[in-house]
Amino acid sequence: MNDLRRAHLISFSQDNDTLQWQPIGDPVMGGRSEGRVAINAGQGCFSGTVRPDNGGGFASAKADLPKPLDASDYTGIEFLALGDGKTYKVGLRNTTDRRSPVYQHSFTPTPGEWNRIRLPFTDFVPTWRGKVLTDCEPLDASRLASVSLFISGGQFGEFQLWMEDWFLF
C-alpha cells in the first residue's frame, strides 16, 4: 500500500482535546498498578508503574473515539514510538463498552531510539481480561470505537512509552 495514503487516527497536539484518556489498571481487581497518557510538546507519553501487589500486574489507558470510525480502506495503524525495552500493546474495540472483547497487538520498541511501529489490522488478536479468545470474529476495521494502551506480562516497575501521532495506513 502507498505510504502517502495515510489518515490521522490520534493526535497528541496540545490543542486537540477530543480524546480523553482514562486510566484503567489493575486497581479494578485489587491491584496497585497505575498508568496514564499525558500530552507534552506534541507527543503522547504512556507512563506509570506496574506492581505485583494484591494480584496486580497490568496498567492501561483507554480513549473512546468521538464517533465510530470506518478504517476499512486502510491496512493498519502506524506511529513513531520511543520505548524503554518493555513490550506494550495497542487495543482496539468495535464499541465503547469495556465489557466487550478488545483486539490487541503487541510491540517492543528498541530502547533509546525512535521506532516506526506498523500494526496491521489482520494481526490484532481478540482478548478478554488478558486471555486470547478463540471464538471471535476478526477485528472489524469498519467500526473502530475506542483505542487502548496496555503493559502487562510480569513487566513490573516503572514504564514510559513516548509516541507521536497515530496514522491509518
C-alpha positions as CSV (number, residue, x, y, z in Angstrom):
1,M,0.0,0.0,0.0
2,N,1.2,3.5,-0.8
3,D,2.7,5.2,2.3
4,L,1.4,8.5,1.1
5,R,-2.1,7.4,1.6
6,R,-2.5,7.9,5.4
7,A,-5.1,9.5,7.6
8,H,-4.8,10.7,11.2
9,L,-6.2,8.4,13.9
10,I,-4.9,10.1,17.1
11,S,-3.2,13.5,17.5
12,F,-1.1,14.3,20.5
13,S,-1.4,18.1,19.8
14,Q,-1.9,20.3,22.9
15,D,-5.0,21.9,21.2
16,N,-6.6,18.5,20.4
17,D,-9.0,17.8,23.3
18,T,-11.3,15.4,21.5
19,L,-9.8,12.3,23.2
20,Q,-10.0,11.8,26.9
21,W,-7.6,9.1,28.0
22,Q,-8.9,7.2,31.1
23,P,-6.5,5.2,33.2
24,I,-7.8,1.6,33.7
25,G,-5.4,-0.6,35.6
26,D,-5.4,-3.5,38.0
27,P,-7.0,-1.5,40.9
28,V,-10.3,-2.6,39.4
29,M,-9.2,-6.1,40.6
30,G,-7.5,-5.0,43.9
31,G,-4.0,-4.3,42.4
32,R,-2.0,-1.1,42.9
33,S,-0.5,-0.5,39.4
34,E,-1.2,2.8,37.6
35,G,-0.8,4.2,34.1
36,R,-1.8,7.3,32.3
37,V,-1.4,9.1,29.0
38,A,-0.1,12.7,29.1
39,I,0.5,15.1,26.2
40,N,3.7,17.1,26.1
41,A,5.1,19.1,23.2
42,G,3.0,17.3,20.6
43,Q,3.9,13.8,21.9
44,G,1.9,11.4,24.0
45,C,3.5,9.6,26.9
46,F,2.0,6.4,28.4
47,S,3.7,6.0,31.8
48,G,3.3,4.7,35.3
49,T,4.2,1.8,37.5
50,V,3.2,-1.9,37.3
51,R,3.1,-3.5,40.7
52,P,2.5,-7.2,41.7
53,D,0.8,-6.2,44.9
54,N,-2.6,-7.8,45.6
55,G,-2.6,-9.9,42.4
56,G,-1.9,-6.9,40.2
57,G,0.3,-6.7,37.2
58,F,-1.0,-4.5,34.4
59,A,-1.7,-0.9,33.6
60,S,-3.7,0.5,30.7
61,A,-5.4,3.7,29.4
62,K,-8.4,3.9,27.1
63,A,-9.8,6.6,24.9
64,D,-13.1,6.5,23.1
65,L,-13.1,8.0,19.6
66,P,-15.5,11.0,19.2
67,K,-17.6,8.8,16.8
68,P,-17.1,5.3,15.3
69,L,-14.5,5.4,12.5
70,D,-14.6,3.4,9.3
71,A,-11.0,2.4,8.7
72,S,-11.8,-0.4,6.2
73,D,-10.0,1.4,3.4
74,Y,-6.7,1.1,5.4
75,T,-4.4,-1.7,6.4
76,G,-3.5,-0.8,10.0
77,I,-2.0,1.7,12.4
78,E,1.4,3.4,12.2
79,F,3.2,5.7,14.6
80,L,6.6,6.5,16.0
81,A,7.5,5.3,19.4
82,L,10.4,5.7,21.9
83,G,10.3,2.9,24.5
84,D,12.2,1.6,27.4
85,G,12.7,-2.0,26.2
86,K,9.3,-3.2,27.5
87,T,6.6,-4.7,25.4
88,Y,3.3,-2.8,25.0
89,K,0.0,-3.5,23.4
90,V,-2.4,-1.4,21.4
91,G,-6.0,-2.3,21.8
92,L,-8.9,-1.6,19.5
93,R,-12.6,-2.1,20.2
94,N,-15.7,-2.0,17.9
95,T,-17.7,-0.5,20.8
96,T,-17.0,1.8,23.7
97,D,-18.3,-0.9,26.1
98,R,-15.4,-2.1,28.3
99,R,-17.1,-5.4,28.7
100,S,-16.6,-6.2,25.0
101,P,-13.6,-8.0,23.6
102,V,-10.5,-5.9,22.9
103,Y,-8.4,-6.7,19.9
104,Q,-4.7,-6.4,20.9
105,H,-1.4,-6.2,19.0
106,S,1.9,-6.1,20.9
107,F,5.1,-4.3,20.0
108,T,8.5,-3.7,21.6
109,P,10.3,-0.6,20.5
110,T,14.1,-0.7,20.6
111,P,15.1,1.3,23.8
112,G,16.7,4.7,23.4
113,E,15.6,5.3,19.7
114,W,12.5,6.2,17.8
115,N,10.9,3.2,16.1
116,R,8.3,3.2,13.3
117,I,5.6,0.9,14.6
118,R,3.3,-0.7,12.0
119,L,0.4,-2.8,13.3
120,P,-1.7,-4.4,10.6
121,F,-5.4,-4.9,11.5
122,T,-5.2,-8.5,10.4
123,D,-2.7,-9.2,13.3
124,F,-4.9,-7.9,16.1
125,V,-5.9,-10.7,18.4
126,P,-9.3,-10.8,20.3
127,T,-8.9,-10.9,24.1
128,W,-10.9,-10.6,27.2
129,R,-9.2,-9.8,30.5
130,G,-5.8,-10.7,29.1
131,K,-6.9,-14.1,27.7
132,V,-7.0,-14.8,23.9
133,L,-10.5,-15.6,22.6
134,T,-10.7,-18.3,20.0
135,D,-14.4,-18.0,19.1
136,C,-14.5,-14.3,18.0
137,E,-14.7,-12.8,14.5
138,P,-11.6,-10.8,13.4
139,L,-11.4,-7.1,14.1
140,D,-13.9,-5.1,12.1
141,A,-12.0,-2.1,10.9
142,S,-15.1,-0.6,9.5
143,R,-16.3,0.4,13.0
144,L,-13.4,1.4,15.4
145,A,-14.8,2.9,18.5
146,S,-12.0,3.0,21.1
147,V,-8.3,2.7,21.4
148,S,-6.2,1.5,24.4
149,L,-2.6,1.1,25.5
150,F,-1.5,-1.8,27.8
151,I,1.5,-3.1,29.6
152,S,1.3,-6.5,31.3
153,G,3.0,-9.9,31.4
154,G,5.1,-9.6,34.5
155,Q,6.8,-6.3,33.4
156,F,6.9,-4.9,36.9
157,G,8.3,-1.4,37.7
158,E,8.2,2.0,36.1
159,F,7.5,2.2,32.4
160,Q,7.5,5.0,29.8
161,L,6.4,4.9,26.2
162,W,6.6,8.1,24.1
163,M,4.6,8.3,20.9
164,E,3.9,10.6,18.0
165,D,0.6,10.9,16.2
166,W,-1.1,7.7,15.1
167,F,-2.0,7.3,11.5
168,L,-4.0,4.8,9.5
169,F,-2.0,3.3,6.6
